[in-house]
Amino acid sequence: MNLPCLVWTDLRTSRIEHSSVSDLDAHFRIQHVVEMAAIPQSIDQTSPLLACFEYDYPNLAALKALRSTKQAHPSLPILMLTVHHSEALAVWAFRTRVWDYLVKPVSAEELWSRIEPLLSVLPLGRDGGREIAMPAPPIPLESRFGIPDLAQQEAQCAVTYVELHYGEPLRLQDVASFCNMGIYEFSRAFKHAYGLTFGEYLCQYRLQRALELLSNPHAMISEVACAVGFPNASHFTRMFHQRIGVTPSQYRLNPSSWHNSAKNA
């Protein structure tokens, strides 16, 4: 069977852990690239159907490699996988015209479910495509620095976990275990990396998501509370009032009046 090619650009700082990309070998001929300088030649030689750039903590050079690849091959779909995630990084990825952006951990099944629909619209034989003149988006500031220290890397696992599960009940011991740490070690690492406790961060994150949902006039306060992980509307209203300065109902009436308070929730 003549399988299409996938160029897997593996720019992780550590390749000890198994990658779900390697499990796609039943669907693709996988060209594994670990050196940024080898990316152009690999793409030219294999004419891949798509490319995957995998990171844990992407730095400036690694993101430039993705951007340069997309500029040189504008018709090549690029999938980006990363442990480190932020709004700025996600915005940069989509402005760079990344086809899909996934925050790890990602199972092989989930990865394939995101790729499979693409195969029905892509020709098996690819050409270089026409380059579109677009300004290159600037690399996010957070990625212009070196690899974070161990405490920051471990704490980042918790941030990723919150972004995926903030609507569910979260126990400190479960998050610490996800980061392969004890509760005390995790709490100290998180406070060192972010300047606030994990509980404070979780509450702040949930309230920021609640502010977005409150813009929908059809969403009930109790529904918003449940959606962002608060156990009940009463607790949600109390925390909202403490951090924002008004109740959710009052905020909804005139959100622009409380914009600065909301940003600092």
PyRosetta script that sets phi, psi and omega in degrees:
from pyrosetta import init, pose_from_sequence

init()
pose = pose_from_sequence("MNLPCLVWTDLRTSRIEHSSVSDLDAHFRIQHVVEMAAIPQSIDQTSPLLACFEYDYPNLAALKALRSTKQAHPSLPILMLTVHHSEALAVWAFRTRVWDYLVKPVSAEELWSRIEPLLSVLPLGRDGGREIAMPAPPIPLESRFGIPDLAQQEAQCAVTYVELHYGEPLRLQDVASFCNMGIYEFSRAFKHAYGLTFGEYLCQYRLQRALELLSNPHAMISEVACAVGFPNASHFTRMFHQRIGVTPSQYRLNPSSWHNSAKNA")
pose.set_psi(1, 129.3)
pose.set_omega(1, -178.1)
pose.set_phi(2, -88.8)
pose.set_psi(2, 98.2)
pose.set_omega(2, -176.4)
pose.set_phi(3, -83.1)
pose.set_psi(3, 147.1)
pose.set_omega(3, 174.4)
pose.set_phi(4, -69.0)
pose.set_psi(4, 160.1)
pose.set_omega(4, -176.2)
pose.set_phi(5, -97.0)
pose.set_psi(5, 141.8)
pose.set_omega(5, 171.8)
pose.set_phi(6, -123.8)
pose.set_psi(6, 123.8)
pose.set_omega(6, 175.4)
pose.set_phi(7, -91.2)
pose.set_psi(7, 115.2)
pose.set_omega(7, -179.1)
pose.set_phi(8, -100.5)
pose.set_psi(8, 104.1)
pose.set_omega(8, 178.0)
pose.set_phi(9, -91.7)
pose.set_psi(9, 105.6)
pose.set_omega(9, -172.3)
pose.set_phi(10, -97.3)
pose.set_psi(10, 95.4)
pose.set_omega(10, -176.9)
pose.set_phi(11, -107.9)
pose.set_psi(11, 29.3)
pose.set_omega(11, 175.5)
pose.set_phi(12, -69.3)
pose.set_psi(12, 145.4)
pose.set_omega(12, 177.2)
pose.set_phi(13, -72.9)
pose.set_psi(13, -23.4)
pose.set_omega(13, 175.5)
pose.set_phi(14, -135.0)
pose.set_psi(14, 127.9)
pose.set_omega(14, -178.1)
pose.set_phi(15, -109.8)
pose.set_psi(15, 23.7)
pose.set_omega(15, -179.5)
pose.set_phi(16, -70.0)
pose.set_psi(16, -42.3)
pose.set_omega(16, -177.9)
pose.set_phi(17, -73.5)
pose.set_psi(17, 146.5)
pose.set_omega(17, 178.2)
pose.set_phi(18, -66.3)
pose.set_psi(18, 142.7)
pose.set_omega(18, 176.9)
pose.set_phi(19, -108.9)
pose.set_psi(19, 136.1)
pose.set_omega(19, 179.1)
pose.set_phi(20, -67.5)
pose.set_psi(20, -17.4)
pose.set_omega(20, 178.6)
pose.set_phi(21, -62.4)
pose.set_psi(21, -37.5)
pose.set_omega(21, -178.7)
pose.set_phi(22, -65.0)
pose.set_psi(22, -20.0)
pose.set_omega(22, -179.8)
pose.set_phi(23, -81.1)
pose.set_psi(23, 0.6)
pose.set_omega(23, 178.4)
pose.set_phi(24, -87.8)
pose.set_psi(24, 12.0)
pose.set_omega(24, -174.9)
pose.set_phi(25, -69.3)
pose.set_psi(25, -11.2)
pose.set_omega(25, 174.6)
pose.set_phi(26, -78.6)
pose.set_psi(26, -15.7)
pose.set_omega(26, -176.2)
pose.set_phi(27, -112.9)
pose.set_psi(27, -20.4)
pose.set_omega(27, -174.6)
pose.set_phi(28, -140.5)
pose.set_psi(28, 154.8)
pose.set_omega(28, 160.9)
pose.set_phi(29, -82.8)
pose.set_psi(29, 114.1)
pose.set_omega(29, -173.1)
pose.set_phi(30, -95.6)
pose.set_psi(30, 121.8)
pose.set_omega(30, 175.0)
pose.set_phi(31, -100.0)
pose.set_psi(31, 107.8)
pose.set_omega(31, -174.9)
pose.set_phi(32, -90.2)
pose.set_psi(32, 118.9)
pose.set_omega(32, -178.7)
pose.set_phi(33, -119.3)
pose.set_psi(33, 129.9)
pose.set_omega(33, -179.3)
pose.set_phi(34, -119.0)
pose.set_psi(34, -9.1)
pose.set_omega(34, 178.6)
pose.set_phi(35, -110.6)
pose.set_psi(35, 128.4)
pose.set_omega(35, -178.0)
pose.set_phi(36, -60.1)
pose.set_psi(36, -35.0)
pose.set_omega(36, -178.9)
pose.set_phi(37, -66.0)
pose.set_psi(37, -21.1)
pose.set_omega(37, -177.5)
pose.set_phi(38, -89.2)
pose.set_psi(38, -5.1)
pose.set_omega(38, -176.0)
pose.set_phi(39, -62.0)
pose.set_psi(39, -51.7)
pose.set_omega(39, -177.6)
pose.set_phi(40, -57.8)
pose.set_psi(40, -44.9)
pose.set_omega(40, -178.8)
pose.set_phi(41, -64.7)
pose.set_psi(41, -40.3)
pose.set_omega(41, -179.9)
pose.set_phi(42, -62.2)
pose.set_psi(42, -42.6)
pose.set_omega(42, 179.6)
pose.set_phi(43, -68.3)
pose.set_psi(43, -41.5)
pose.set_omega(43, -179.9)
pose.set_phi(44, -63.7)
pose.set_psi(44, -36.6)
pose.set_omega(44, -175.8)
pose.set_phi(45, -80.2)
pose.set_psi(45, -30.1)
pose.set_omega(45, -172.9)
pose.set_phi(46, -105.2)
pose.set_psi(46, -15.3)
pose.set_omega(46, -176.4)
pose.set_phi(47, 45.4)
pose.set_psi(47, 63.4)
pose.set_omega(47, -172.8)
pose.set_phi(48, -68.8)
pose.set_psi(48, 155.6)
pose.set_omega(48, 174.8)
pose.set_phi(49, -75.2)
pose.set_psi(49, -35.5)
pose.set_omega(49, 175.1)
pose.set_phi(50, -156.1)
pose.set_psi(50, 168.5)
pose.set_omega(50, -179.3)
pose.set_phi(51, -127.2)
pose.set_psi(51, 149.0)
pose.set_omega(51, 177.8)
pose.set_phi(52, -126.5)
pose.set_psi(52, 123.6)
pose.set_omega(52, 174.3)
pose.set_phi(53, -105.0)
pose.set_psi(53, 118.2)
pose.set_omega(53, -177.4)
pose.set_phi(54, -112.6)
pose.set_psi(54, 132.0)
pose.set_omega(54, -179.8)
pose.set_phi(55, -130.3)
pose.set_psi(55, 161.9)
pose.set_omega(55, 160.0)
pose.set_phi(56, -106.8)
pose.set_psi(56, -58.8)
pose.set_omega(56, 177.1)
pose.set_phi(57, -128.7)
pose.set_psi(57, 87.3)
pose.set_omega(57, -173.3)
pose.set_phi(58, -64.2)
pose.set_psi(58, 136.8)
pose.set_omega(58, 176.4)
pose.set_phi(59, -108.0)
pose.set_psi(59, -176.1)
pose.set_omega(59, -174.7)
pose.set_phi(60, -59.0)
pose.set_psi(60, -48.8)
pose.set_omega(60, -177.4)
pose.set_phi(61, -63.7)
pose.set_psi(61, -39.8)
pose.set_omega(61, -177.9)
pose.set_phi(62, -67.4)
pose.set_psi(62, -38.0)
pose.set_omega(62, 178.1)
pose.set_phi(63, -73.0)
pose.set_psi(63, -34.5)
pose.set_omega(63, 175.7)
pose.set_phi(64, -62.3)
pose.set_psi(64, -34.5)
pose.set_omega(64, 179.4)
pose.set_phi(65, -63.3)
pose.set_psi(65, -41.7)
pose.set_omega(65, 177.5)
pose.set_phi(66, -64.9)
pose.set_psi(66, -46.8)
pose.set_omega(66, -177.9)
pose.set_phi(67, -61.2)
pose.set_psi(67, -43.1)
pose.set_omega(67, 179.7)
pose.set_phi(68, -64.0)
pose.set_psi(68, -37.9)
pose.set_omega(68, 178.7)
pose.set_phi(69, -63.8)
pose.set_psi(69, -42.9)
pose.set_omega(69, -179.8)
pose.set_phi(70, -67.5)
pose.set_psi(70, -36.1)
pose.set_omega(70, 178.3)
pose.set_phi(71, -68.7)
pose.set_psi(71, -35.6)
pose.set_omega(71, -180.0)
pose.set_phi(72, -78.2)
pose.set_psi(72, -27.5)
pose.set_omega(72, -177.6)
pose.set_phi(73, -133.2)
pose.set_psi(73, 72.1)
pose.set_omega(73, -173.4)
pose.set_phi(74, -63.0)
pose.set_psi(74, -23.7)
pose.set_omega(74, -179.1)
pose.set_phi(75, -89.9)
pose.set_psi(75, -1.7)
pose.set_omega(75, -178.8)
pose.set_phi(76, -85.9)
pose.set_psi(76, 116.5)
pose.set_omega(76, 176.9)
pose.set_phi(77, -66.1)
pose.set_psi(77, 135.2)
pose.set_omega(77, -179.9)
pose.set_phi(78, -121.6)
pose.set_psi(78, 128.5)
pose.set_omega(78, 175.9)
pose.set_phi(79, -103.5)
pose.set_psi(79, 132.4)
pose.set_omega(79, -178.4)
pose.set_phi(80, -116.3)
pose.set_psi(80, 126.3)
pose.set_omega(80, 175.7)
pose.set_phi(81, -117.4)
pose.set_psi(81, 136.2)
pose.set_omega(81, -177.9)
pose.set_phi(82, -151.8)
pose.set_psi(82, 146.8)
pose.set_omega(82, 170.8)
pose.set_phi(83, -80.6)
pose.set_psi(83, -51.9)
pose.set_omega(83, 178.2)
pose.set_phi(84, -69.9)
pose.set_psi(84, 133.0)
pose.set_omega(84, -179.4)
pose.set_phi(85, -139.6)
pose.set_psi(85, 140.7)
pose.set_omega(85, 171.4)
pose.set_phi(86, -152.4)
pose.set_psi(86, 163.3)
pose.set_omega(86, 177.9)
pose.set_phi(87, -60.8)
pose.set_psi(87, -40.2)
pose.set_omega(87, -179.1)
pose.set_phi(88, -63.0)
pose.set_psi(88, -40.5)
pose.set_omega(88, -179.6)
pose.set_phi(89, -68.0)
pose.set_psi(89, -41.3)
pose.set_omega(89, 179.0)
pose.set_phi(90, -64.1)
pose.set_psi(90, -42.7)
pose.set_omega(90, 178.2)
pose.set_phi(91, -61.9)
pose.set_psi(91, -43.5)
pose.set_omega(91, 178.9)
pose.set_phi(92, -59.6)
pose.set_psi(92, -43.8)
pose.set_omega(92, -177.6)
pose.set_phi(93, -59.6)
pose.set_psi(93, -46.0)
pose.set_omega(93, -176.8)
pose.set_phi(94, -74.7)
pose.set_psi(94, -29.3)
pose.set_omega(94, 174.3)
pose.set_phi(95, -69.9)
pose.set_psi(95, -27.3)
pose.set_omega(95, 175.9)
pose.set_phi(96, -78.4)
pose.set_psi(96, -4.6)
pose.set_omega(96, 179.0)
pose.set_phi(97, 72.8)
pose.set_psi(97, 36.0)
pose.set_omega(97, 168.7)
pose.set_phi(98, -65.7)
pose.set_psi(98, 135.9)
pose.set_omega(98, -176.2)
pose.set_phi(99, -69.9)
pose.set_psi(99, -41.2)
pose.set_omega(99, 177.6)
pose.set_phi(100, -149.7)
pose.set_psi(100, 147.8)
pose.set_omega(100, -175.5)
pose.set_phi(101, -127.7)
pose.set_psi(101, 118.4)
pose.set_omega(101, -175.7)
pose.set_phi(102, -124.2)
pose.set_psi(102, 137.3)
pose.set_omega(102, 177.4)
pose.set_phi(103, -97.4)
pose.set_psi(103, 124.4)
pose.set_omega(103, -179.5)
pose.set_phi(104, -77.0)
pose.set_psi(104, 153.7)
pose.set_omega(104, 10.4)
pose.set_phi(105, -78.9)
pose.set_psi(105, 141.9)
pose.set_omega(105, 178.3)
pose.set_phi(106, -129.7)
pose.set_psi(106, 126.0)
pose.set_omega(106, 179.1)
pose.set_phi(107, -74.7)
pose.set_psi(107, 161.5)
pose.set_omega(107, 177.8)
pose.set_phi(108, -62.6)
pose.set_psi(108, -35.1)
pose.set_omega(108, 179.7)
pose.set_phi(109, -65.9)
pose.set_psi(109, -44.4)
pose.set_omega(109, 179.9)
pose.set_phi(110, -66.1)
pose.set_psi(110, -40.1)
pose.set_omega(110, 179.5)
pose.set_phi(111, -61.5)
pose.set_psi(111, -44.7)
pose.set_omega(111, -180.0)
pose.set_phi(112, -66.6)
pose.set_psi(112, -34.8)
pose.set_omega(112, 179.9)
pose.set_phi(113, -66.2)
pose.set_psi(113, -25.0)
pose.set_omega(113, 177.6)
pose.set_phi(114, -83.4)
pose.set_psi(114, -27.8)
pose.set_omega(114, -176.4)
pose.set_phi(115, -86.9)
pose.set_psi(115, -38.6)
pose.set_omega(115, -171.8)
pose.set_phi(116, -53.3)
pose.set_psi(116, -43.7)
pose.set_omega(116, 179.8)
pose.set_phi(117, -61.6)
pose.set_psi(117, -26.9)
pose.set_omega(117, -179.3)
pose.set_phi(118, -67.4)
pose.set_psi(118, -32.4)
pose.set_omega(118, -174.7)
pose.set_phi(119, -63.9)
pose.set_psi(119, -28.2)
pose.set_omega(119, -177.8)
pose.set_phi(120, -74.0)
pose.set_psi(120, -14.9)
pose.set_omega(120, -177.7)
pose.set_phi(121, -114.5)
pose.set_psi(121, -3.6)
pose.set_omega(121, 179.5)
pose.set_phi(122, -101.3)
pose.set_psi(122, 137.7)
pose.set_omega(122, 174.0)
pose.set_phi(123, -72.4)
pose.set_psi(123, 145.7)
pose.set_omega(123, 179.6)
pose.set_phi(124, -68.0)
pose.set_psi(124, -28.6)
pose.set_omega(124, 175.5)
pose.set_phi(125, -102.3)
pose.set_psi(125, 120.9)
pose.set_omega(125, -175.4)
pose.set_phi(126, -103.8)
pose.set_psi(126, 145.5)
pose.set_omega(126, 170.4)
pose.set_phi(127, -110.5)
pose.set_psi(127, 179.9)
pose.set_omega(127, -175.4)
pose.set_phi(128, -71.2)
pose.set_psi(128, -19.2)
pose.set_omega(128, -179.6)
pose.set_phi(129, 74.8)
pose.set_psi(129, 168.0)
pose.set_omega(129, 179.5)
pose.set_phi(130, -96.3)
pose.set_psi(130, 127.7)
pose.set_omega(130, -179.1)
pose.set_phi(131, -73.1)
pose.set_psi(131, 132.4)
pose.set_omega(131, -179.8)
pose.set_phi(132, -100.0)
pose.set_psi(132, 127.4)
pose.set_omega(132, -178.9)
pose.set_phi(133, -76.2)
pose.set_psi(133, 106.5)
pose.set_omega(133, 179.1)
pose.set_phi(134, -136.4)
pose.set_psi(134, 142.6)
pose.set_omega(134, 176.8)
pose.set_phi(135, -65.6)
pose.set_psi(135, 138.2)
pose.set_omega(135, -179.0)
pose.set_phi(136, -75.7)
pose.set_psi(136, 126.0)
pose.set_omega(136, 179.8)
pose.set_phi(137, -68.2)
pose.set_psi(137, 143.1)
pose.set_omega(137, 179.9)
pose.set_phi(138, -68.2)
pose.set_psi(138, 146.7)
pose.set_omega(138, 177.2)
pose.set_phi(139, -66.8)
pose.set_psi(139, 136.7)
pose.set_omega(139, 178.0)
pose.set_phi(140, -56.8)
pose.set_psi(140, 143.4)
pose.set_omega(140, -177.3)
pose.set_phi(141, -57.3)
pose.set_psi(141, -38.2)
pose.set_omega(141, -175.9)
pose.set_phi(142, -61.9)
pose.set_psi(142, -22.9)
pose.set_omega(142, -177.4)
pose.set_phi(143, -95.8)
pose.set_psi(143, 5.1)
pose.set_omega(143, -179.6)
pose.set_phi(144, -87.4)
pose.set_psi(144, -1.7)
pose.set_omega(144, -177.9)
pose.set_phi(145, -110.1)
pose.set_psi(145, 176.2)
pose.set_omega(145, -175.1)
pose.set_phi(146, -74.4)
pose.set_psi(146, -172.7)
pose.set_omega(146, -179.8)
pose.set_phi(147, -66.1)
pose.set_psi(147, 133.9)
pose.set_omega(147, 179.4)
pose.set_phi(148, -65.5)
pose.set_psi(148, 156.2)
pose.set_omega(148, 178.7)
pose.set_phi(149, -68.7)
pose.set_psi(149, 173.4)
pose.set_omega(149, -172.5)
pose.set_phi(150, -60.0)
pose.set_psi(150, -40.8)
pose.set_omega(150, -179.5)
pose.set_phi(151, -61.9)
pose.set_psi(151, -41.1)
pose.set_omega(151, 179.3)
pose.set_phi(152, -66.8)
pose.set_psi(152, -39.8)
pose.set_omega(152, 178.6)
pose.set_phi(153, -62.5)
pose.set_psi(153, -43.7)
pose.set_omega(153, -179.4)
pose.set_phi(154, -66.2)
pose.set_psi(154, -41.2)
pose.set_omega(154, 179.1)
pose.set_phi(155, -65.7)
pose.set_psi(155, -33.8)
pose.set_omega(155, 179.9)
pose.set_phi(156, -63.0)
pose.set_psi(156, -30.8)
pose.set_omega(156, 175.9)
pose.set_phi(157, -59.8)
pose.set_psi(157, -38.7)
pose.set_omega(157, 179.7)
pose.set_phi(158, -67.9)
pose.set_psi(158, -39.2)
pose.set_omega(158, 178.3)
pose.set_phi(159, -62.3)
pose.set_psi(159, -43.8)
pose.set_omega(159, 177.1)
pose.set_phi(160, -61.1)
pose.set_psi(160, -41.8)
pose.set_omega(160, 179.6)
pose.set_phi(161, -62.5)
pose.set_psi(161, -42.0)
pose.set_omega(161, 178.7)
pose.set_phi(162, -62.3)
pose.set_psi(162, -44.3)
pose.set_omega(162, -177.9)
pose.set_phi(163, -62.6)
pose.set_psi(163, -28.1)
pose.set_omega(163, -179.2)
pose.set_phi(164, -89.7)
pose.set_psi(164, -25.8)
pose.set_omega(164, -169.7)
pose.set_phi(165, -130.9)
pose.set_psi(165, 17.8)
pose.set_omega(165, -174.7)
pose.set_phi(166, -62.3)
pose.set_psi(166, -22.0)
pose.set_omega(166, 180.0)
pose.set_phi(167, -81.9)
pose.set_psi(167, -1.1)
pose.set_omega(167, -178.3)
pose.set_phi(168, -109.3)
pose.set_psi(168, 161.6)
pose.set_omega(168, 172.9)
pose.set_phi(169, -62.4)
pose.set_psi(169, 127.9)
pose.set_omega(169, -178.5)
pose.set_phi(170, -120.5)
pose.set_psi(170, 123.4)
pose.set_omega(170, 176.7)
pose.set_phi(171, -103.1)
pose.set_psi(171, 141.9)
pose.set_omega(171, -178.1)
pose.set_phi(172, -56.3)
pose.set_psi(172, -41.9)
pose.set_omega(172, -177.1)
pose.set_phi(173, -66.0)
pose.set_psi(173, -31.9)
pose.set_omega(173, 178.9)
pose.set_phi(174, -70.4)
pose.set_psi(174, -40.7)
pose.set_omega(174, 179.3)
pose.set_phi(175, -68.1)
pose.set_psi(175, -42.0)
pose.set_omega(175, 177.6)
pose.set_phi(176, -60.2)
pose.set_psi(176, -41.8)
pose.set_omega(176, 179.3)
pose.set_phi(177, -64.6)
pose.set_psi(177, -38.7)
pose.set_omega(177, 177.1)
pose.set_phi(178, -59.2)
pose.set_psi(178, -34.3)
pose.set_omega(178, 179.7)
pose.set_phi(179, -88.8)
pose.set_psi(179, 8.0)
pose.set_omega(179, -179.9)
pose.set_phi(180, 59.2)
pose.set_psi(180, 43.6)
pose.set_omega(180, -178.5)
pose.set_phi(181, -137.7)
pose.set_psi(181, 158.6)
pose.set_omega(181, 170.2)
pose.set_phi(182, -77.9)
pose.set_psi(182, 165.9)
pose.set_omega(182, -175.8)
pose.set_phi(183, -61.8)
pose.set_psi(183, -46.8)
pose.set_omega(183, -177.4)
pose.set_phi(184, -65.4)
pose.set_psi(184, -44.8)
pose.set_omega(184, -179.6)
pose.set_phi(185, -62.4)
pose.set_psi(185, -42.7)
pose.set_omega(185, 179.7)
pose.set_phi(186, -64.8)
pose.set_psi(186, -46.0)
pose.set_omega(186, -178.2)
pose.set_phi(187, -60.0)
pose.set_psi(187, -40.9)
pose.set_omega(187, -179.9)
pose.set_phi(188, -68.1)
pose.set_psi(188, -41.7)
pose.set_omega(188, -179.9)
pose.set_phi(189, -65.7)
pose.set_psi(189, -41.0)
pose.set_omega(189, -178.6)
pose.set_phi(190, -66.5)
pose.set_psi(190, -43.3)
pose.set_omega(190, 179.9)
pose.set_phi(191, -64.7)
pose.set_psi(191, -37.0)
pose.set_omega(191, 178.5)
pose.set_phi(192, -65.6)
pose.set_psi(192, -39.1)
pose.set_omega(192, -175.5)
pose.set_phi(193, -78.5)
pose.set_psi(193, -35.4)
pose.set_omega(193, -170.4)
pose.set_phi(194, -119.1)
pose.set_psi(194, -7.3)
pose.set_omega(194, 176.1)
pose.set_phi(195, 76.6)
pose.set_psi(195, 9.8)
pose.set_omega(195, 176.3)
pose.set_phi(196, -150.6)
pose.set_psi(196, 161.1)
pose.set_omega(196, -178.5)
pose.set_phi(197, -71.7)
pose.set_psi(197, 163.2)
pose.set_omega(197, 178.9)
pose.set_phi(198, -62.4)
pose.set_psi(198, -40.3)
pose.set_omega(198, 179.1)
pose.set_phi(199, -61.2)
pose.set_psi(199, -40.5)
pose.set_omega(199, 178.5)
pose.set_phi(200, -65.7)
pose.set_psi(200, -42.2)
pose.set_omega(200, 179.3)
pose.set_phi(201, -62.9)
pose.set_psi(201, -45.0)
pose.set_omega(201, -178.2)
pose.set_phi(202, -61.1)
pose.set_psi(202, -44.7)
pose.set_omega(202, 179.0)
pose.set_phi(203, -62.8)
pose.set_psi(203, -43.4)
pose.set_omega(203, 179.8)
pose.set_phi(204, -62.3)
pose.set_psi(204, -43.5)
pose.set_omega(204, -178.9)
pose.set_phi(205, -64.5)
pose.set_psi(205, -43.8)
pose.set_omega(205, -180.0)
pose.set_phi(206, -62.9)
pose.set_psi(206, -39.7)
pose.set_omega(206, 179.7)
pose.set_phi(207, -67.7)
pose.set_psi(207, -36.4)
pose.set_omega(207, 177.1)
pose.set_phi(208, -63.8)
pose.set_psi(208, -39.9)
pose.set_omega(208, 177.0)
pose.set_phi(209, -67.6)
pose.set_psi(209, -35.9)
pose.set_omega(209, 178.5)
pose.set_phi(210, -63.6)
pose.set_psi(210, -37.7)
pose.set_omega(210, 178.8)
pose.set_phi(211, -59.8)
pose.set_psi(211, -37.8)
pose.set_omega(211, 178.8)
pose.set_phi(212, -66.8)
pose.set_psi(212, -42.0)
pose.set_omega(212, -177.9)
pose.set_phi(213, -70.7)
pose.set_psi(213, -30.0)
pose.set_omega(213, -179.0)
pose.set_phi(214, -68.3)
pose.set_psi(214, -13.8)
pose.set_omega(214, 176.8)
pose.set_phi(215, -71.1)
pose.set_psi(215, -14.9)
pose.set_omega(215, 176.1)
pose.set_phi(216, -87.2)
pose.set_psi(216, 109.1)
pose.set_omega(216, -175.7)
pose.set_phi(217, -66.3)
pose.set_psi(217, -14.5)
pose.set_omega(217, -177.9)
pose.set_phi(218, -90.5)
pose.set_psi(218, -8.6)
pose.set_omega(218, -178.9)
pose.set_phi(219, -84.8)
pose.set_psi(219, 126.1)
pose.set_omega(219, 178.0)
pose.set_phi(220, -74.8)
pose.set_psi(220, 152.1)
pose.set_omega(220, -180.0)
pose.set_phi(221, -57.8)
pose.set_psi(221, -41.1)
pose.set_omega(221, 179.8)
pose.set_phi(222, -64.9)
pose.set_psi(222, -35.2)
pose.set_omega(222, 178.2)
pose.set_phi(223, -68.0)
pose.set_psi(223, -41.3)
pose.set_omega(223, 177.8)
pose.set_phi(224, -63.1)
pose.set_psi(224, -45.1)
pose.set_omega(224, 180.0)
pose.set_phi(225, -57.4)
pose.set_psi(225, -46.8)
pose.set_omega(225, -179.5)
pose.set_phi(226, -65.9)
pose.set_psi(226, -40.3)
pose.set_omega(226, -175.9)
pose.set_phi(227, -63.7)
pose.set_psi(227, -32.0)
pose.set_omega(227, -176.8)
pose.set_phi(228, -101.1)
pose.set_psi(228, 6.3)
pose.set_omega(228, 169.6)
pose.set_phi(229, 101.5)
pose.set_psi(229, 5.6)
pose.set_omega(229, 176.7)
pose.set_phi(230, -81.4)
pose.set_psi(230, 143.4)
pose.set_omega(230, -174.0)
pose.set_phi(231, -67.4)
pose.set_psi(231, -27.7)
pose.set_omega(231, 179.4)
pose.set_phi(232, -160.0)
pose.set_psi(232, 166.7)
pose.set_omega(232, -176.5)
pose.set_phi(233, -66.2)
pose.set_psi(233, -32.8)
pose.set_omega(233, -179.0)
pose.set_phi(234, -64.1)
pose.set_psi(234, -46.9)
pose.set_omega(234, 179.2)
pose.set_phi(235, -65.3)
pose.set_psi(235, -42.0)
pose.set_omega(235, 178.0)
pose.set_phi(236, -59.3)
pose.set_psi(236, -46.7)
pose.set_omega(236, -179.1)
pose.set_phi(237, -63.0)
pose.set_psi(237, -40.0)
pose.set_omega(237, 179.9)
pose.set_phi(238, -64.3)
pose.set_psi(238, -46.0)
pose.set_omega(238, 179.4)
pose.set_phi(239, -67.7)
pose.set_psi(239, -38.2)
pose.set_omega(239, 179.0)
pose.set_phi(240, -61.5)
pose.set_psi(240, -45.4)
pose.set_omega(240, -179.2)
pose.set_phi(241, -65.3)
pose.set_psi(241, -38.0)
pose.set_omega(241, 179.1)
pose.set_phi(242, -63.7)
pose.set_psi(242, -41.7)
pose.set_omega(242, -174.2)
pose.set_phi(243, -88.6)
pose.set_psi(243, -38.3)
pose.set_omega(243, -174.3)
pose.set_phi(244, -95.1)
pose.set_psi(244, -31.1)
pose.set_omega(244, 178.8)
pose.set_phi(245, 102.4)
pose.set_psi(245, -6.8)
pose.set_omega(245, 177.6)
pose.set_phi(246, -141.4)
pose.set_psi(246, 168.7)
pose.set_omega(246, 175.4)
pose.set_phi(247, -79.0)
pose.set_psi(247, 162.3)
pose.set_omega(247, 176.8)
pose.set_phi(248, -56.3)
pose.set_psi(248, -38.5)
pose.set_omega(248, 179.9)
pose.set_phi(249, -65.2)
pose.set_psi(249, -40.4)
pose.set_omega(249, 178.8)
pose.set_phi(250, -68.1)
pose.set_psi(250, -40.0)
pose.set_omega(250, 178.6)
pose.set_phi(251, -61.2)
pose.set_psi(251, -42.1)
pose.set_omega(251, -177.3)
pose.set_phi(252, -62.6)
pose.set_psi(252, -32.0)
pose.set_omega(252, -178.4)
pose.set_phi(253, -66.5)
pose.set_psi(253, -33.9)
pose.set_omega(253, -177.1)
pose.set_phi(254, -153.8)
pose.set_psi(254, 71.5)
pose.set_omega(254, -174.3)
pose.set_phi(255, -61.7)
pose.set_psi(255, -31.4)
pose.set_omega(255, -177.8)
pose.set_phi(256, -64.0)
pose.set_psi(256, -26.3)
pose.set_omega(256, -179.4)
pose.set_phi(257, -70.8)
pose.set_psi(257, -21.8)
pose.set_omega(257, -176.2)
pose.set_phi(258, -115.7)
pose.set_psi(258, 23.1)
pose.set_omega(258, -174.1)
pose.set_phi(259, -60.0)
pose.set_psi(259, -47.6)
pose.set_omega(259, -177.0)
pose.set_phi(260, -65.8)
pose.set_psi(260, -40.6)
pose.set_omega(260, 177.2)
pose.set_phi(261, -63.2)
pose.set_psi(261, -38.9)
pose.set_omega(261, -179.3)
pose.set_phi(262, -65.2)
pose.set_psi(262, -38.1)
pose.set_omega(262, -179.3)
pose.set_phi(263, -64.6)
pose.set_psi(263, -28.5)
pose.set_omega(263, -177.0)
pose.set_phi(264, -100.2)
pose.set_psi(264, 14.4)
pose.set_omega(264, -176.4)
pose.set_phi(265, -57.5)
pose.dump_pdb("model.pdb")
